[in-house]
Amino acid sequence: MNSWFKNYKGIILLITGIIIGSIAGAVLGDKVEVIKPIGDIFLNLLFTAVVPLVFFAIASAIAALDSSQKLGKLLGVTSLVFASTVLVAAIVTIIAIWIFPIHQHLVASPITEAITKKPFGDQLTSLFTTSEFYQLLSRKSMLAMIIFAVITGFATLHAGEKGKAFAAFLHSGNEVFKNIFILIMKIGPVGLGAYFAYQVGVFGPQLFGGYARSMALYYGVGAFYYLAIFSLYAFIAGGVSAVKRYWKNNIIPSATAVGTCSSIATIPANLDAAKKMGISDAIANITIPLGGTLHKDGSSISSIVKMAVVFALFGKSFNNAETIAIALAMTVLVSLVEGGIPNGGYIGELLFISAYGFPPEALPPAIIIGTLVDPMATLLNATGDTVAAMLVCRFTGGSGWMKPESPLTP
């Protein structure tokens, strides 16, 4: 019994904190705003640790590769898995919209934030690079930092004998920042509990407003995708045992994703869960950080729902082949360019509105829906990375990819 409690202690405390916070939010309403700083402190600690953690994880994983490991193949398979799952999410959502049409009776709300539309070339430049080294340390430059980490890992690998000392530094930094995350998660029950209390107390009433129908569709499709499609992916990766192992170790990443509304903040929890799922460090340390920025099944579903709502608002059909083809292409692009941070910008909405030629009035409804579905979207975005890593393991290492499960693994 003591052994069981030791194994599950972290999960039990985390869930307890979330339940208490949710109840407090439901009972006290917007009065719980007073404890929001507690959740903010926890979230800021995660964000502070996650940038160096991702850098060391990726750079050390590449630096540790030997000639028998084909990084090009790994990245190619990872890209195909990411694109395929994003498209599956979009297609499932389109089918759901055909079965349950969204008849909107929405009134566009005024835009609450100033949005500057930059030239596409400038957007690409800022997405992939920064002009100063220190800017790589910001979570808003995660993709640029990941690219720099990949370059650093390659440079260390090609340095050979002379790079061994730096490779040891990268490996040591990876271990140190994994332990920093473990220490930060000690206050997870309190931090996530406070954040849940704030979300339920302040934003809960909006769920029953005029956007309830599209919300119901999104959360219904999201729940189906989370439970059924993720289980299917895990089964494809490794059969029934992989499904069991995935769900056994997906509780903390799921709670972290919903509580923080951040794919990036969930990366440390995903890396820890991936190890328990039997995913090799070489694959997990590359696939999961990349997925935190580039792989977004939840954003794919959100993108299609937003498009359907905007089409309904403007009395246009969302059923013809050309519209669907553009929607799928836009969804893949949106999933690529949207940042893995809370409320990471409105680039995706601007892209599809521009592609279909809608007026600026189409933007507020898309923003509202994106805000209200953010918890479920982040849950799918973040926890989809580990099951994607399972698929990458299956397609690169064959059916026997899973490491033996430790008897102490919860």
CORBELWO-V562204 format. One record per backbone hydrogen bond with DSSP energy under -1.0 kcal/mol. CO is the residue of the C=O (numbers start at 1). NH is the residue of the N-H. If there is no record, write none. Layout:
# CORBELWO-V562204
co=(CO	CO)
nh=(NH	NH)
This chain:
# CORBELWO-V562204
co=(1	2	3	4	8	9	10	11	12	13	14	15	16	17	18	19	20	21	22	23	24	25	28	29	30	31	32	33	35	36	37	38	39	40	41	42	43	44	45	46	49	50	51	52	53	54	55	56	57	58	59	60	62	66	69	70	71	72	73	74	75	76	77	78	79	80	81	82	83	84	85	86	87	88	89	90	91	92	93	94	95	96	119	120	121	122	123	124	125	133	134	135	138	139	141	142	143	144	145	146	147	148	149	150	151	152	153	154	155	159	161	163	164	165	166	167	168	169	170	171	172	173	174	175	176	177	178	179	180	181	183	184	185	187	188	189	190	191	192	193	194	195	196	197	198	199	203	204	205	206	209	211	212	213	214	215	216	217	218	219	220	221	222	223	224	224	225	228	229	230	231	232	233	234	235	239	240	241	242	243	244	245	250	251	252	253	254	255	256	257	264	266	267	268	269	270	271	272	273	274	278	280	281	283	284	286	287	288	290	290	291	296	297	298	299	300	301	302	303	304	305	306	307	308	309	310	311	312	320	321	322	323	324	325	326	327	328	329	330	331	332	333	334	340	341	346	347	348	349	350	351	352	353	359	360	362	363	364	365	366	367	368	369	373	374	375	376	377	378	379	380	382	383	384	385	386	387	388	389	390	391	392	393	394	406)
nh=(5	6	7	8	12	13	14	15	16	17	18	19	20	21	22	23	24	25	26	27	28	29	31	32	33	34	35	36	38	40	41	42	43	44	45	46	47	48	49	50	53	54	55	56	57	58	59	60	61	62	63	64	65	69	71	74	75	76	77	78	79	80	81	82	83	84	85	86	87	88	89	90	91	92	93	94	95	96	97	98	99	100	123	124	125	126	127	128	129	136	137	138	141	142	145	146	147	148	149	150	151	152	153	154	155	156	157	158	159	162	164	167	168	169	170	171	172	173	174	175	176	177	178	179	180	181	182	183	184	185	186	187	188	191	192	193	194	195	196	197	198	199	200	201	202	203	206	207	208	209	212	215	216	217	218	219	220	221	222	223	224	225	226	227	228	229	230	232	233	234	235	236	237	238	239	243	244	245	246	247	248	249	254	255	256	257	258	259	260	261	267	270	271	272	273	274	275	276	277	279	403	284	285	287	288	290	291	292	293	294	295	300	301	302	303	304	305	306	307	308	309	310	311	312	313	314	316	315	324	325	326	327	328	329	330	331	332	333	334	335	336	337	338	264	344	350	351	352	353	354	355	356	358	362	363	366	367	368	369	370	371	372	373	377	378	379	380	381	382	383	384	385	387	388	389	390	391	392	393	394	395	396	397	398	409)
